[in-house]
Every structure is written in C-alpha cells, then in structure tokens.
Amino acid sequence: MNSWQRNIETFAKAPEILRRITEPAYREALALGTEVREEYHFLARGEYNENFVFIHPDSGKKYVLRINHGSQMQLERQISYEAHALKLLEASGRTPKLYYCSEKSGEPGILVMEFLEGIALDYAKDLKLGAEILTDIHGLPYNREEDRGEDRLYFAKDPLVEMLSESARLQRVYELSPFMEDSVYSRLHALWKKGVEEKERGEKLLRQEEFCIINTELNSGNFLMNGEGKKNYLVDWEKPLYGHFAQDLGHFLSPTTTFWKTDYILSEKEIKGFLEHYQKCRDIELTALQEQTALFILYNCIRGLSWCAMAYTEYKKGRDLQNEDTFQKIKAYLQDPFLTKVEECCKKLF
C-alpha cells in the first residue's frame, strides 16, 4: 500500500474518498496529473466535516481538502453552499480561495481550498484585529436579488424569530431524551423565555439595509492570525447567511463562543473596546451598535446552550462522528460554573 493510501485510510469514509480523489475532474481541476503523488494528512475535525492538508507535488502549493458528513442547516447541498460563499467572499481578502467542489448524491461532498497560514485568535491580544477582519467581510457588497443560483445565501429575514425557533427545537430534543436533567433544562428554558421577552424591542433595532454576508460561527479556532500589519483570516464558512452584522458580533463576543476553544470569557471593558474599534472601522453609530450587539449576545447564548443540550443527547446516544474533547466541553457548558456565568452576563446586558 502506498503512503498516500495509508493516510487516506484514516478518513471516516475512506472508500468513497479514495475513489473521489482519483476522479479525472478532481485531478484536472487541480492539475495533479493522473498518478496520485500527493499525500494527505489530517488537519482538523468538526462536528460535520473532516479536513486534510496536502501539498501539490509540482507547484509546492498547500491545499485543504474538506470532506462533508452532514449539515447544521439541514441543507442537501452543504458543501456546494460553502463553496458558493467562498466565491462571494474572495474579494474581501480575508478568506481562503476556492479551487474545487464536488457533491454527489449518496456520497460525502468534497471541497478543495487554499491553505492559509496562521494561529488561532487570542482574545487577550487580537480583538482589534478580529474587528478589522469582520469589518472587511461585513462591508463586502452583496446583492441577494442578483444571486439567484440554487446555492445562494439563505436570507435570515427574521433572525430573532429563527434563533428562538431553532433553540426551542434543540431544547425539545434534550427535554424528550432520557438524559435530560430537570435543573439544567429549567435554566436553559428561562434564558429562552428572556429572549422571547426581548424579541419585540429587538426587532425594532434591526434594519434590513444593514444586512450583509455573515459567518455565524465565529469561535477563535476559525480565525487564522499572523499579527498587526500582516494577513489575518476567517476560514470556516460552514454556516454563512445573509443577515444582520450584529448577529456575527454577538456570536463573536458571547461567552458561549469564547469559552468553546479557550475557556476565555470577555470582560465588559474588552467588549466595549472591540465595539468601539469596529465602529471606527465602519463609521457607524455606536449606541445602536452596542444595543444590537447586546441583543445578539443574549440570543447567541440561548442558541449555544440549546445546541449543547441537543449535542449532549446525540453523544449519549452514540452518534457516528465522535470527538471526546468536544463531548467534554459540551458537558462543561451544561453545568456550573459556566451556566452561572452566562446567566450573569445576560442579566448585565438587560
């Protein structure tokens, strides 16, 4: 067995992938030639995908092969949707360039994109750089009416209603499972009810002319940072939407996001400093920005905890794609001291 074949055997669906990377369309699109000479090495695994890196044997250029195993958005064409978003975002200079995408019924979708250098975002020192990345992305022109293909970005017309509905569905999965704990569920549901109370006031804060391409999955590991005066990126586009920019800001700043990869929870001073820098970069009104972002911090906390409750149920049932580190983190989200910290954060906002 060749070395590239041994590496491929680590894939969750190795037989299908072996066949896909030897297909003429794949090899021609990347100018790889008919003989497989490149080696694939594991890079990272998410809840719905696996990522591998390989070096082009002739050019020496690095690529990422992304293999899709599911969809948070319940899309039938998940990898094609991601690929379309990358095409739209290329002009920002903040995302990887797309080179290949293939999606076939009954097989995992595959995508090949540029490999970008960098390390995960550090909340203690990279907040301003993160704000600059997001301003470049949120300022990118996008006319959804002209984007009429089957993979065009989903329009989050009523984001608060949608986030509450999604959270209710996720909490219901947990509530009906044999693994539900009453004390945990009651606290999650209390936060959800707080979101319902704020919905009408919140909807008045969101103007459709402020909608843009948003990422919605802004944990620190999805950023690649190289420092001041260098190129810094946002690389994971699994769940992009056409929605209000403050939804991204609320996700980026909420404790349910910052705690995911780093155990870090931002202070009020850090949040204020981030928003002030973002405001200066985009030249928008600060008070409205602060109110909109506070709303979405609450809603992202509700959604994040609800997702963890659902995911906890899936893990306990024995889901196919398991990640022990992720499971341990999910459990930490559903108990103290983290739950109390989220509750305290949300009380300060409203």
N, C-alpha and C positions, 0 to 999 in steps of 0.2 A: 504494500500500500504506500502511495506517495505521501510526502509530508502534508501537502495541501489537503489530501483526503482525510488524514488523521485529524487535522484541525476542524474540518467540516463535520466530522462525526460528533463533535460537541454540540452541534446545533440541535434545537428541540425537535425539528422536523428534518433531519439530515437527508433522507432520500429525496424529498421534494427539492431541497436547496441544491443538492448535487446536480440534479437534472437542470435546474433553472440557470445556474452559473455556467453551464456548458452549452446553453442555447445560443444559436447564431446571433439573435437580436441583442442579447446581453453583451456578447463578446465584440460584436461590431460597434455597438454604441460607445464602448469604452476603448476601442482599438486595442483589444487584448490579444488578438490572434486566435487561431483555432485551438492551439495547445494551451492547456492550463499550466501556467508557470508561476502565477501569483499565489501567495499564502495568506490565508485568512486567520486572524487572531481575535479572540474575544475582547470586546471593548466595554460593553455595559449591557445590563438587562433591566428593562422596565416591567411594569405590570402587563403591558400588552405588546411588547416587542423585544427583540434582541438586536444588538448592534455589534458589528465586527469591522475591524480595520484591515486594509490590505494596501500594498504598495505596487504601483504599476511597474512591471518588470522592465519596461523600456524607458518611460519618462521619469520614473522615480517619484511620481506624484502619489500622495496618500489619499485614499478614499475611505468612506464609511459605507458599509453595506447594512442596511436596516431591514429587518425581517418582521413583518406584522403578524400578530397572533390574535388580534381582537380589536375592539373599538369602544372607547369610553362614550362616544357619541352615538353608538349603535348604528354606525354607517356601514353600508355594504361595500363601499369603495374607500376604505380608510386610508390606504397608502396613496391612492390617487389624489385624495383630498389634501393630504400633507404635501404631496409633490406640487400641486397647483398653488398652494400657499407659498411655498418656497420660490416659485417663479414670480409671484406677485411681489415678494419681499426682497428680491435680489438687489433692486436699486437702492435699498437702504444702506448697503454695505455692512450690515450687522448680522447677516445670516449666511449659512452655507449655500454654495451654488449647487443646483440640481444637475445631475448627469444622466440619470436613467430611472425609469419607473415601469414596473410591470405588475399587473394584477389580473389573476385568472380565477375563475370560479372553482371553488373547492381546493385551492392551493393558497399558501400564505403569500401576501403581496410583498414585493421587494422594491427597495429604493436605494439608489447609489447617489451619495452627495459628497461634496468636498470635505476633507478632514481639516479642521481648524485647530490651531494650537491655542493653549491657554489653560488656566486652572479655574476651579470653581470660585464664584463670587464670595468674598469675605465681607460679611455685614459690618464688621468693625471699621473697615477702611475703604470699601468700594461703593458705598451708597451713591455718591455723586456720579461715579462712572456708570452705575446702573441706571440712574436717572437719565443720563445722556443717551444711553442705548435706547431706552424706551421713548424718549422724545423723537429720536430719528425714525423709529418704527411708527409711532403714532402720528407723526407728521407726514407720512407717506401718502400721496394721493391714491384714492381708490374709489371708483365709481361702480357700485354693485349692479346698477342697471345695465352697464355695458358688459358685465361679466356674466354671461348667460349660459356657460357650459354646465354640464351635469355635476361638476365638482366645485362650483362656485361657493364662496364662503357663506356659511349659514348666517342669517340675519337675526341677531338677538334683539328683536324689536321690543320686547318687554322683559329685560334681563332680570328684574327683581321677581316677577311672577315665575319666570322659568327657573331661577335658582331656588325659590321656595318650593316649587313643584318637584324639582329634582331631589331636593333634600327630604321632602316628605316621602317620596318613593324609596329613597335609600334607607331612611329611618324605619319605614314599614318592613323592609326586608329583615332588618335587625329585630324589630318588635315581634315578628312572627316566627323567629328562629328559636330553637331550643337553647341557644347560647346567650339569649338576652338577659341582662341584669336590670332589674327594675330601677335601681338607683341611678344607673348610667342613662337609661332611656329617658327618665323624667327630666334630667338635666339637659339632655340634648333637645328634648321637645320644648322645654322652657325657652331656650335660645331661639328655636324656630318660631315660637309664638311672639317673641320680641321682634323678630323680623317681620311678621305679619302686621304688628302694631306700627312699624315704621314705613310700611310699603307706600301708603298714600302720600305721605310727606316726601318720601324719597323719590317717587316718580316725578314730582314737580321739579326736582333738581336736575333731571337728566334731559338734555336737549339733543334731539336727533342729529342736528348739524355738527355735534361734537363726536359722532360715531366715527370709527376708523378700524383698521385691522388690529386686533388684539390677540395676545397669546393665550391667556387664561391659565397657564401652567408655569408660574414664574418662581420655582424654587431655585436655590443658589446653584445647584448642580447643572441647571440648564443654561447657565452663563459660562462663557469662557473669557477669563480676564487676563490681560497682559500688562495692565498698568497705565498710568497717566501718559498721554501722548502717544500711545500705541493702540493697536486694533483690539477692540473688545466686542464680544459677540453674544447673541442669544440663539441657541442652536436647536432646541427641541420644539417642534411645531406639530405636536400630535393633536391639539385641540384648538386651532385658531378659529376666531369668529369675526364677524363684522359687528362691533358693539361699542359701548361707551368706554373711552380710555380709562376712566376711573376704576372700571372693573379690574383692569390689569394692576393699577396702583394699589387697590385694596388687597388684591391677591398677593402682590409682592411684599407688602408690609405686614400682613396679618400674622399672628403667632402660629396659626396652623400651617403656614408656609415656611416661615423662618426656622421653626423647630424641626422640620422634616429631615433635613440633611445635617444640621449643625448644632441643634439644641439651643440655638440663639433666639432670644425674644427682644425685639427692638424697644428702646425706651421712647417716651414721649418726645424727648429732645431730638433723638435720631430721626423719628418720623417727621417731625416739623422741619428739620434741616433738609431731608430728602425732598419734601414737597416744595420748599422754597427754591431749591435748585431746579427742580423740574419746571416750576412756574416761570423762572427766569429764562430757561432754555426755550420754552414755548410761548412766552409772553402772553399768559392768560391770567384771569382774575384769581387771586389767591384764596379769598374767603370761600368762593364757590368750590374751588378745587379741594379745599380742606373738608367741606361738608360732604361733597360727593365721595371722596375717598373714605371718610369715616363710615359712611353708609355701606360701602362695599367691603370694608374690613369686617363689619358685623356679618354681612351676608356670606363672605368667604369663610369666616369661622363656622357659621352654620353648615355650609356646604362641605367644608373639610372634615368636620367631625362626623357628619352624616355619612360621608364616603367611608371613613374609617370604620364606622359601625357596620356598614354593608360588607366591606372588605374583610373585617374580622369574621363575619359569618361565613364568607366564602372560604377563607383559610381553614376555619374549623371543620368545614365540610370536606376539605381536601381538594382544593382547586388544582388544575393541571400545572400551571406555571407558578411554582413556589419560590419565594425568596425569604429566607429565615430572618435576615436583617430587617426587611420590610415588615414582617409579621410582628417582630418585637417592637418596632416603632409604632405600629398601629395600636398595639396594646397599651403603650405609654400614653397615647392620645386619649384613651378612654378611661383614664384613672387620674387620681391626684398624684403629684401637684399640678399637672398640666391643665386639667379641666378647670381648676380654680383660677389659674392664671388667665385662661381665656374668658371666663366669666367676669373677672375683674377688669380686663381690658375692655370688654363690651360695655360694662357699666360706666366707665370713664368717658366713652365716646358719646353716650346719650344720657 
